[in-house]
């Protein structure tokens, strides 16, 4: 396989961005520190599962839009729905008929949703869920799953991470943690904090599936303790099932949040839940009101129209099943490539078929950022852009074949690095975790 040439324009644009934008990107996960030194492409356009950078180089791309694009870049039906809405105006002084229609379709789709509030990003709706839970329960503490990386950019969560700078300790102390698939840690948490927990927030699944009885046990403990159960379905929603992982696992949260694939790249998110809880953010009740969500652009017509088209396509075309099939095909190819290179115990493919990640291990079997960097370096050189292997339905057989071949060649280099030392093959500094206190 031919390797791509140096990225001179992308490198210059990366420097230009770093001078203008803190971190060089508007999302930390897109930062240059997440890619091999001098090899972070700056993109120009995308169609389906393929993207082109400023140097004119093409890549098969995975995890598009941080897992938000599942139908493919510039999917014509979604784009056309958005354009039709834009031609009628995007934002008004009062709600539109479209808001009512999309809200009805959404609550009809999601089992646990009696009401919904739309916004633009996942952080806002998840923070709104926390505020609502605190108001409804009269409690301050929030519990988050320690094994899951991200819930919000807001203080209640960021204060609990390795980058809490700027967040008062009094706020940091209001968030506590528990472990996924560990009901003993949940019981210990409830015993320690008893009547102080307003909400338990977690993704119902990630790369790790919930053990039998874990989510049901969590549901029971929240009910028994008067704590609201909040499912963050930013990733699992519209990947595990169009009705969310909550439907697949048969567990009804009190509140849930959706986004990402819901808009196929358009900015839209949703907070949904039981009427008696959600209505506290409304007008038709006599309790103290909650300032739940109030966003200028939360109900822009083009994003709502895109989301409605996405929901229709998902239901009519069985998109989640197709994502799983694409992922299963890719998994088989990647594992065969690892075995063929003799590194199947050092390069691991993990997770749900529609949400694949990989682990890079060094010669001792420990997770290694240096080997992750080497792997990224080698696949980027071969036209694959894959911080993970999260598929979309646009990943056709040709794209998967190209990926498997590129990975096979990359893992041959990986094997030699295990034997000779990874430093011999790296072109620059290793990639870094997003959450770290110093650069």
ABEGO torsion letter per residue (X at the ends): XBBBBBBAAAAAAAAAAAAABBGGBABAAABAAABBBGABBBBABBBEABBBBAAGBBBBBBGBGGGABAAEBGBAAAAAAAAAAAAAEABBABBBAAAAAAAAAAAAABAABABBBBBABAAAAAAAAAAAAAAAAGBABBBBBAABABABABAAAAAABABABGBBAAAAAABBBBBBGBAAAAAAAAAAAEAABABBBBBABBABBBBBGAAAAAAAAAAAAGBBBBBBAAAABGAABAAEAAAAAGBBBABBBBEEAAAGGBBBBBBBEBAAAAAAABABBABBBBBABBBAAAABAAAAAAAAAAAAAAAAAGAAAAAAAAAAAAAAAAAAAAAAAGAAAABBBBEBAABBBBBBBBAAGBBBAAAAAAAAAAAAAAGBBBABABBBAABBAAAAAAAAAAAAAAAAAAAAAAAAEAAAABABBBBBBABBABX
